[in-house]
Amino acid sequence: MSVAFSNRFQGGKAFGLLKARQERRLAEINREFLCDQKYSDEENLPEKLTAFKEKYMEFDLNNEGEIDLMSLKRMMEKLGVPKTHLEMKKMISEGGCR
């Protein structure tokens, strides 16, 4: 009997490599914002982008580039505002996301 494991949630070295790739991709996105003149008046933009990147990486556990329902639920719990599954789905639909 074999058990198939999804490689979406691997730990160890594979997870570290995925997170390193994710960090590089997000750093590149942040550089685009920093070079965009539309955001030149934004106070503390580098610090804000770094903080956003760190938080995003903390909650995008499946490394798919999206915060899925369970990751969002975990985030809300960690922020001290836990929501039910139904409340989360409603919040997402009102926000125009999946």
DSSP file (Angstrom, degrees, kcal/mol; ACC not computed):
  #  RESIDUE AA STRUCTURE BP1 BP2  ACC     N-H-->O    O-->H-N    N-H-->O    O-->H-N    TCO  KAPPA ALPHA  PHI   PSI    X-CA   Y-CA   Z-CA
    1    1 A M              0   0    0      0, 0.0     2,-0.4     0, 0.0     0, 0.0   0.000 360.0 360.0 360.0 124.4    0.0    0.0    0.0
    2    2 A S        -     0   0    0      2,-0.0     2,-0.5     0, 0.0     0, 0.0  -0.835 360.0-147.2-110.2 148.3    1.5    3.3   -1.0
    3    3 A V        -     0   0    0     -2,-0.4     2,-0.5     2,-0.0     0, 0.0  -0.953  11.6-145.6-113.9 125.7    0.6    6.7    0.3
    4    4 A A        -     0   0    0     -2,-0.5     2,-0.4     2,-0.0    -2,-0.0  -0.787  13.5-161.4 -93.1 129.7    0.8    9.7   -2.1
    5    5 A F        -     0   0    0     -2,-0.5     2,-0.4     2,-0.0     5,-0.0  -0.891  19.8-121.4-109.9 140.1    1.9   12.9   -0.5
    6    6 A S    >   -     0   0    0     -2,-0.4     3,-0.9     1,-0.1    -2,-0.0  -0.633  10.7-148.1 -76.2 132.5    1.3   16.3   -2.1
    7    7 A N  G >  S+     0   0    0     -2,-0.4     3,-0.9     1,-0.2    -1,-0.1   0.413  84.1  88.7 -81.5   4.8    4.5   18.2   -2.6
    8    8 A R  G 3  S+     0   0    0      1,-0.2    -1,-0.2    56,-0.0    56,-0.0   0.773  95.1  36.4 -68.9 -24.8    2.6   21.4   -2.1
    9    9 A F  G <  S+     0   0    0     -3,-0.9    -1,-0.2    54,-0.0    -2,-0.1  -0.119  83.2 147.8-122.8  36.3    3.3   21.2    1.6
   10   10 A Q    <   -     0   0    0     -3,-0.9     2,-0.1    52,-0.1    -3,-0.1  -0.343  28.5-157.3 -71.5 153.1    6.7   19.8    1.9
   11   11 A G    >>  +     0   0    0      4,-0.1     4,-1.1     3,-0.1     3,-0.6  -0.369  51.7  35.6-110.0-165.3    9.0   20.7    4.7
   12   12 A G  H 3> S-     0   0    0      1,-0.2     4,-2.4     2,-0.2     5,-0.2  -0.218 120.4  -9.2  63.4-142.5   12.8   20.7    5.1
   13   13 A K  H 3> S+     0   0    0      1,-0.2     4,-2.5     2,-0.2    -1,-0.2   0.889 135.6  52.0 -61.1 -43.7   15.1   21.4    2.2
   14   14 A A  H <> S+     0   0    0     -3,-0.6     4,-2.2     1,-0.2    -1,-0.2   0.914 111.5  47.5 -61.2 -42.5   12.3   21.4   -0.5
   15   15 A F  H  X S+     0   0    0     -4,-1.1     4,-2.6     1,-0.2    -1,-0.2   0.910 110.7  52.2 -64.9 -41.8   10.3   23.9    1.5
   16   16 A G  H  X S+     0   0    0     -4,-2.4     4,-2.2     1,-0.2    -2,-0.2   0.892 109.7  48.9 -60.7 -40.9   13.4   26.1    2.1
   17   17 A L  H  X S+     0   0    0     -4,-2.5     4,-2.3     2,-0.2    -1,-0.2   0.903 111.2  49.7 -66.4 -41.2   14.1   26.2   -1.7
   18   18 A L  H  X S+     0   0    0     -4,-2.2     4,-2.5     1,-0.2    -2,-0.2   0.915 112.0  48.0 -62.4 -42.7   10.5   27.1   -2.4
   19   19 A K  H  X S+     0   0    0     -4,-2.6     4,-2.7     2,-0.2    -2,-0.2   0.883 110.1  51.9 -67.1 -37.8   10.6   29.9    0.1
   20   20 A A  H  X S+     0   0    0     -4,-2.2     4,-2.1     2,-0.2    -1,-0.2   0.913 111.5  47.2 -63.9 -41.7   13.9   31.2   -1.2
   21   21 A R  H  X S+     0   0    0     -4,-2.3     4,-2.3     2,-0.2    -2,-0.2   0.911 112.5  49.9 -64.2 -42.5   12.4   31.3   -4.7
   22   22 A Q  H  X S+     0   0    0     -4,-2.5     4,-2.6     1,-0.2     5,-0.2   0.910 109.1  51.8 -62.8 -42.1    9.3   33.0   -3.4
   23   23 A E  H  X S+     0   0    0     -4,-2.7     4,-2.4     1,-0.2    -1,-0.2   0.906 109.8  48.9 -62.9 -41.4   11.4   35.6   -1.6
   24   24 A R  H  X S+     0   0    0     -4,-2.1     4,-2.0     2,-0.2    -1,-0.2   0.919 111.8  49.3 -63.6 -42.8   13.4   36.4   -4.8
   25   25 A R  H  X S+     0   0    0     -4,-2.3     4,-1.9     1,-0.2    -2,-0.2   0.918 113.3  46.0 -63.0 -43.8   10.2   36.7   -6.8
   26   26 A L  H  X S+     0   0    0     -4,-2.6     4,-2.6     1,-0.2    -1,-0.2   0.863 109.5  54.8 -68.6 -35.3    8.6   39.1   -4.2
   27   27 A A  H  X S+     0   0    0     -4,-2.4     4,-2.1    -5,-0.2    -1,-0.2   0.888 107.8  50.7 -63.6 -37.9   11.8   41.1   -3.9
   28   28 A E  H  X S+     0   0    0     -4,-2.0     4,-1.7     2,-0.2    -2,-0.2   0.913 110.2  48.8 -65.2 -42.5   11.7   41.6   -7.7
   29   29 A I  H  X S+     0   0    0     -4,-1.9     4,-1.7     1,-0.2    -2,-0.2   0.916 110.1  52.1 -62.0 -43.1    8.0   42.8   -7.4
   30   30 A N  H  X S+     0   0    0     -4,-2.6     4,-2.4     1,-0.2    -2,-0.2   0.894 105.6  54.6 -61.3 -40.0    9.0   45.1   -4.6
   31   31 A R  H  X S+     0   0    0     -4,-2.1     4,-1.9     1,-0.2    -1,-0.2   0.882 104.5  55.1 -61.1 -37.5   11.8   46.6   -6.8
   32   32 A E  H  X S+     0   0    0     -4,-1.7     4,-0.8     1,-0.2    -1,-0.2   0.913 109.3  46.6 -61.9 -41.9    9.2   47.3   -9.5
   33   33 A F  H >< S+     0   0    0     -4,-1.7     3,-0.6     1,-0.2     6,-0.3   0.909 110.8  52.5 -65.1 -41.3    7.1   49.3   -7.0
   34   34 A L  H 3< S+     0   0    0     -4,-2.4    -1,-0.2     1,-0.2    -2,-0.2   0.816 112.3  45.4 -65.6 -30.0   10.2   51.2   -5.8
   35   35 A C  H 3< S+     0   0    0     -4,-1.9     2,-0.5    -5,-0.2    -1,-0.2   0.573  90.7 100.1 -88.4 -10.2   11.1   52.2   -9.3
   36   36 A D    X<  -     0   0    0     -4,-0.8     3,-1.6    -3,-0.6     4,-0.1  -0.663  66.4-147.9 -82.5 123.6    7.6   53.2  -10.3
   37   37 A Q  G >  S+     0   0    0     -2,-0.5     3,-1.5     1,-0.3     4,-0.3   0.739  91.7  73.7 -62.9 -23.8    7.1   57.0  -10.1
   38   38 A K  G 3  S+     0   0    0      1,-0.3     3,-0.3     2,-0.1    -1,-0.3   0.795 103.8  39.9 -59.2 -26.9    3.5   56.5   -9.1
   39   39 A Y  G X  S+     0   0    0     -3,-1.6     3,-1.4    -6,-0.3    -1,-0.3   0.251  81.7 106.5-107.6  12.3    4.7   55.5   -5.6
   40   40 A S  T <  S+     0   0    0     -3,-1.5    -1,-0.2     1,-0.3    -2,-0.1   0.763  80.4  50.9 -66.0 -24.9    7.6   57.9   -5.2
   41   41 A D  T 3  S+     0   0    0     -4,-0.3     2,-0.3    -3,-0.3    -1,-0.3   0.512  81.1 116.0 -89.2  -4.4    5.6   60.0   -2.6
   42   42 A E    X   -     0   0    0     -3,-1.4     3,-1.0     1,-0.1     2,-0.1  -0.502  68.9-124.5 -70.3 123.3    4.8   57.0   -0.5
   43   43 A E  T 3  S-     0   0    0     -2,-0.3     5,-0.1     1,-0.2    -1,-0.1  -0.436  84.6  -3.0 -69.6 139.1    6.4   57.4    2.9
   44   44 A N  T 3> S+     0   0    0     -2,-0.1     4,-2.5     1,-0.1    -1,-0.2   0.802  79.8 160.7  53.4  36.4    8.6   54.5    4.1
   45   45 A L  H <>  +     0   0    0     -3,-1.0     4,-2.9     1,-0.2     5,-0.3   0.903  68.0  51.7 -58.7 -45.5    7.9   52.5    1.0
   46   46 A P  H  > S+     0   0    0      0, 0.0     4,-2.1     0, 0.0    -1,-0.2   0.923 113.1  45.6 -58.4 -42.3   10.9   50.2    1.3
   47   47 A E  H  > S+     0   0    0      2,-0.2     4,-2.3     1,-0.2    -2,-0.2   0.904 113.6  49.3 -66.6 -40.9   10.1   49.3    4.9
   48   48 A K  H  X S+     0   0    0     -4,-2.5     4,-2.8     2,-0.2     5,-0.2   0.930 111.5  48.7 -63.8 -45.3    6.4   48.8    4.1
   49   49 A L  H  X S+     0   0    0     -4,-2.9     4,-2.6     1,-0.2    -1,-0.2   0.889 111.0  50.6 -63.6 -38.6    7.1   46.5    1.1
   50   50 A T  H  X S+     0   0    0     -4,-2.1     4,-2.4    -5,-0.3    -1,-0.2   0.921 111.8  47.5 -63.9 -43.4    9.6   44.5    3.2
   51   51 A A  H  X S+     0   0    0     -4,-2.3     4,-2.3     2,-0.2    -2,-0.2   0.912 112.6  49.0 -64.1 -42.7    7.0   44.1    6.0
   52   52 A F  H  X S+     0   0    0     -4,-2.8     4,-2.9     1,-0.2    -2,-0.2   0.918 110.8  51.1 -61.9 -43.1    4.3   43.1    3.4
   53   53 A K  H  X S+     0   0    0     -4,-2.6     4,-2.6     1,-0.2    -2,-0.2   0.926 110.5  48.3 -60.6 -45.9    6.7   40.6    1.8
   54   54 A E  H  X S+     0   0    0     -4,-2.4     4,-1.7     1,-0.2    -1,-0.2   0.914 114.2  45.6 -62.9 -43.5    7.5   39.0    5.2
   55   55 A K  H  X S+     0   0    0     -4,-2.3     4,-1.4     2,-0.2    -2,-0.2   0.914 112.2  51.6 -65.9 -42.4    3.8   38.7    6.2
   56   56 A Y  H  X S+     0   0    0     -4,-2.9     4,-2.2     1,-0.2     3,-0.5   0.933 110.2  48.6 -59.8 -46.1    2.8   37.4    2.7
   57   57 A M  H  < S+     0   0    0     -4,-2.6    -1,-0.2     1,-0.2    -2,-0.2   0.839 106.4  58.2 -63.8 -32.6    5.5   34.7    2.9
   58   58 A E  H  < S+     0   0    0     -4,-1.7    -1,-0.2    -5,-0.2    -2,-0.2   0.855 117.1  31.7 -64.4 -34.3    4.4   33.7    6.4
   59   59 A F  H  < S+     0   0    0     -4,-1.4     2,-1.7    -3,-0.5     3,-0.2   0.622  97.7  80.7-105.3 -14.6    0.9   33.0    5.2
   60   60 A D    ><  +     0   0    0     -4,-2.2     3,-0.9     1,-0.2    -1,-0.2  -0.567  54.6 157.9 -88.1  73.6    1.4   31.7    1.6
   61   61 A L  T 3   +     0   0    0     -2,-1.7    -1,-0.2     1,-0.2     6,-0.1   0.748  65.6  53.8 -74.0 -24.8    2.3   28.3    2.9
   62   62 A N  T 3  S-     0   0    0      4,-0.3    -1,-0.2    -3,-0.2   -52,-0.1   0.482  99.4-134.4 -90.4  -0.7    1.6   26.4   -0.3
   63   63 A N    <   +     0   0    0     -3,-0.9    -2,-0.1     1,-0.1     4,-0.1   0.800  66.3 127.5  55.9  34.4    3.8   28.7   -2.4
   64   64 A E  S    S-     0   0    0      2,-0.4    -1,-0.1   -56,-0.0     3,-0.1   0.399  82.1-108.4 -98.1   2.0    1.2   29.1   -5.1
   65   65 A G  S    S+     0   0    0      1,-0.3     2,-0.3    -5,-0.1    -5,-0.0   0.596  90.1  88.9  84.1   9.9    1.4   32.8   -5.0
   66   66 A E  S    S-     0   0    0    -10,-0.0     2,-0.9     0, 0.0    -2,-0.4  -0.971  76.8-124.6-137.0 151.9   -2.0   33.2   -3.5
   67   67 A I        -     0   0    0     -2,-0.3    -7,-0.1    -3,-0.1   -11,-0.0  -0.874  39.7-156.3 -92.6 107.9   -3.4   33.3    0.0
   68   68 A D     >  -     0   0    0     -2,-0.9     4,-2.7    -9,-0.2     5,-0.2  -0.186  31.5 -90.3 -80.7 178.1   -6.0   30.5    0.0
   69   69 A L  H  > S+     0   0    0      1,-0.2     4,-2.4     2,-0.2     5,-0.2   0.896 125.8  46.4 -56.8 -46.1   -9.0   30.1    2.2
   70   70 A M  H  > S+     0   0    0      2,-0.2     4,-2.4     1,-0.2    -1,-0.2   0.877 112.5  50.2 -69.1 -36.1   -7.2   28.1    4.9
   71   71 A S  H  > S+     0   0    0      2,-0.2     4,-2.3     1,-0.2    -1,-0.2   0.902 111.7  48.5 -66.2 -40.0   -4.2   30.5    4.9
   72   72 A L  H  X S+     0   0    0     -4,-2.7     4,-2.6     2,-0.2    -2,-0.2   0.900 110.3  51.6 -65.4 -40.4   -6.5   33.5    5.3
   73   73 A K  H  X S+     0   0    0     -4,-2.4     4,-2.2    -5,-0.2    10,-0.2   0.923 110.9  48.0 -61.2 -44.6   -8.4   31.7    8.1
   74   74 A R  H  X S+     0   0    0     -4,-2.4     4,-2.5     1,-0.2    -2,-0.2   0.900 110.6  52.2 -62.3 -41.2   -5.1   31.1    9.9
   75   75 A M  H  X S+     0   0    0     -4,-2.3     4,-1.8     1,-0.2    -2,-0.2   0.927 109.2  48.9 -61.4 -45.8   -4.1   34.7    9.3
   76   76 A M  H  <>S+     0   0    0     -4,-2.6     5,-2.7     1,-0.2     4,-0.3   0.899 111.3  50.2 -62.6 -40.9   -7.3   36.0   10.8
   77   77 A E  H ><5S+     0   0    0     -4,-2.2     3,-1.4     1,-0.2    -1,-0.2   0.920 109.8  50.4 -62.2 -43.4   -6.9   33.7   13.8
   78   78 A K  H 3<5S+     0   0    0     -4,-2.5    -1,-0.2     1,-0.3    -2,-0.2   0.814 107.4  54.3 -65.6 -29.7   -3.4   34.9   14.3
   79   79 A L  T 3<5S-     0   0    0     -4,-1.8    -1,-0.3    -5,-0.2    -2,-0.2   0.495 121.4-109.5 -81.1  -3.6   -4.6   38.5   14.2
   80   80 A G  T < 5S+     0   0    0     -3,-1.4    -3,-0.2    -4,-0.3    -2,-0.1   0.638  94.0 101.2  86.3  14.8   -7.1   37.7   17.0
   81   81 A V      < -     0   0    0     -5,-2.7    -4,-0.1    -6,-0.2    -3,-0.1  -0.569  55.5-169.9-127.9  69.2  -10.2   37.9   14.8
   82   82 A P        -     0   0    0      0, 0.0     2,-0.3     0, 0.0    -8,-0.1  -0.276   3.7-164.8 -62.8 145.6  -11.1   34.3   14.1
   83   83 A K        -     0   0    0    -10,-0.2    -6,-0.1     3,-0.0     2,-0.1  -0.936  19.3-114.2-129.3 150.7  -13.8   33.7   11.5
   84   84 A T     >  -     0   0    0     -2,-0.3     4,-2.4     1,-0.1     5,-0.2  -0.339  36.8-104.6 -75.0 166.7  -15.9   30.6   10.6
   85   85 A H  H  > S+     0   0    0      1,-0.2     4,-2.3     2,-0.2     5,-0.2   0.907 123.9  49.8 -58.2 -43.1  -15.4   29.0    7.3
   86   86 A L  H  > S+     0   0    0      1,-0.2     4,-2.2     2,-0.2    -1,-0.2   0.901 109.3  50.6 -64.6 -42.3  -18.7   30.5    6.1
   87   87 A E  H  > S+     0   0    0      1,-0.2     4,-2.5     2,-0.2    -1,-0.2   0.889 110.1  51.3 -62.2 -38.5  -17.7   34.0    7.3
   88   88 A M  H  X S+     0   0    0     -4,-2.4     4,-2.5     2,-0.2    -2,-0.2   0.928 109.1  49.2 -65.2 -44.9  -14.4   33.6    5.4
   89   89 A K  H  X S+     0   0    0     -4,-2.3     4,-2.4     1,-0.2    -1,-0.2   0.904 112.6  48.3 -61.5 -40.5  -16.1   32.6    2.2
   90   90 A K  H  X S+     0   0    0     -4,-2.2     4,-2.3     2,-0.2    -1,-0.2   0.919 110.8  50.9 -64.9 -43.6  -18.5   35.6    2.5
   91   91 A M  H  X S+     0   0    0     -4,-2.5     4,-1.3     1,-0.2    -2,-0.2   0.902 111.8  47.6 -61.5 -41.8  -15.5   38.0    3.2
   92   92 A I  H  X>S+     0   0    0     -4,-2.5     5,-1.8     1,-0.2     4,-0.6   0.920 111.0  50.1 -66.4 -43.8  -13.7   36.7    0.1
   93   93 A S  H ><5S+     0   0    0     -4,-2.4     3,-0.6     1,-0.2    -1,-0.2   0.870 110.7  50.0 -65.0 -34.9  -16.7   37.0   -2.1
   94   94 A E  H 3<5S+     0   0    0     -4,-2.3    -1,-0.2     1,-0.2    -2,-0.2   0.786 108.0  54.7 -71.4 -26.9  -17.3   40.6   -1.0
   95   95 A G  H 3<5S-     0   0    0     -4,-1.3    -1,-0.2    -5,-0.2    -2,-0.2   0.538 113.1-117.8 -84.2  -6.8  -13.7   41.4   -1.7
   96   96 A G  T <<5S+     0   0    0     -3,-0.6    -3,-0.2    -4,-0.6     2,-0.2   0.643  76.1 116.7  80.9  13.8  -13.9   40.2   -5.2
   97   97 A C      <       0   0    0     -5,-1.8    -1,-0.3    -6,-0.2    -2,-0.1  -0.467 360.0 360.0-103.1 179.3  -11.3   37.4   -4.8
   98   98 A R              0   0    0     -2,-0.2    -5,-0.1    -3,-0.1    -6,-0.1   0.485 360.0 360.0 -71.9 360.0  -11.7   33.7   -5.0
